[in-house]
Amino acid sequence: MAATQEEIVAGLADIVNEIAGIPVEDVKLDKSFTDDLDVDSLSMVEVVVAAEERFDVKIPDEDVKNLKTVGDATDYILKHQA
Amino acid sequence: MSSTNRTVVVTGIGATTPLGGDVASTWEGLVAGRSGVKPLTQEWAAEQAVRIAAPVAVEPTETIPRPQARRLDRSAQFALIAAQEAWQDAGFTGKAGEDGAVDPDRLGAVIASGIGGVTTLLDQYDVLKEKGVRRVSPHTVPMLMPNGPSANVGLLVGARAGVHTPVSACASGAEAIGYAIEMIRTGRADVVVAGGTEAAIHPLPIAAFGNMMAMSKNNEDPEGASRPYDVARDGFVLGEGAGVLVLESAEHAAARGARVYAEAVGQGISADSHDIVQPEPEGRGISHALHNLLDRTDLDPAEIVHVNAHATSTPAGDVAELKALRKVFGDHADHMAVSATKSMTGHLLGGAGGVESVATVLALYNRVAPPTINVDNLDPEAEANADVVRGSARKLPAEGRIAALNDSFGFGGHNVVLAFRTI
């Protein structure tokens, strides 16, 4: 069953918390991974791989650069999840 | 600044070892004669011939936050803990530059490891095989590269004069400190954070060292397994951890009013050119390193009252080192208190030179030589060539200038002798 926007944000919050140590409540749609959430380019790869697994979605490397905010990633997953 | 023969001193020390998570607890364990060797209880250990090791007393994740720890190899975690302690111990309050007492362009870091990020490499290979290409961590390369600990310590303190990683197996940590002394002596840097680290308690290194017949298989008596100079010694016990010094030019230390533990007099280096792993049995290469030390520094042999020996608890190596001390120092070898602290810490490979330099510096500063434990029956060849401190710690001369050596030798035939003395 496809995840809702709320479920995706909550899932991304868990992932960002695990990888960057940011409190889950700080992970919101308008937050930038690099500027607000301490996710650098290497850690972004980890976030993407964890999100692919969690939401059963493929995020090709060339699309990763467009995922600047939590909202970008949420929209992408909503659109592409199996 | 262009001077090429500056005096170098030790102004900070840090360690995380099988005896304790910092210098104070490590030193307390060394002087008390405590063993850090334990049975390996992991599932993978059951099928190993060697089922003992000396793990760190305090897990690094108790002090390093999880998000940071998960992108650092265990060897880099140890190095950062030891370097942070040494840096604070030296009186610095922040990174170079933020703390105006040290210029980042005049600060170096030289942290060595014998094997590098071996647990990262092997664990990520397991991930590759079991979960596929996509799941291999993007942090793998900076975690497994052998210069990773040095680079991370360089970032921690803000070192811009140069960050280096000499590799010479079990002599690596000592070679790092020797390299750092030369950086300061020749004017490349005013302050260098230097030492060694190792984290290799993993089934592959243990199986490999075990199959070389290099390790003790005394699984029934872990605390008695590392027994340098005892007739029943049967190989080393693998330890893990890190030891780090802050080295500084004497002028720079004096200008900022730093506490000085000891002078780092210099190093003697040689290579055996004998065998890839076997020590040259008469200690020829070690003698050569000792002569190089005496020829290239103003060290007075009569002042040397203590040696922190390499002594890993192997049948051939322990005695070869003592023969070299006898050959080079003659009758004076009877007045040098020889301590094999690996009897307590196990053998930290590339970390050994770092931890044992910390121990050597403290032996001078506190004027106490730690004991060699587990010597129930002293090997007659050891007895004939040296004065081994056995059983309990021994006081060193309370008055006058005294000096001490820290020996480290590595597979490949690398010999490094470091000399320190009181100021």
Interface residues (C-beta under 8 A of the other chain):
Chain A: I19 A20 G21 D38 L42 S43 V45 E46 V49 E52
Chain B: P65 R66 P67 Q68 R70 R71 R134 R135 S137 P138 H139 P142
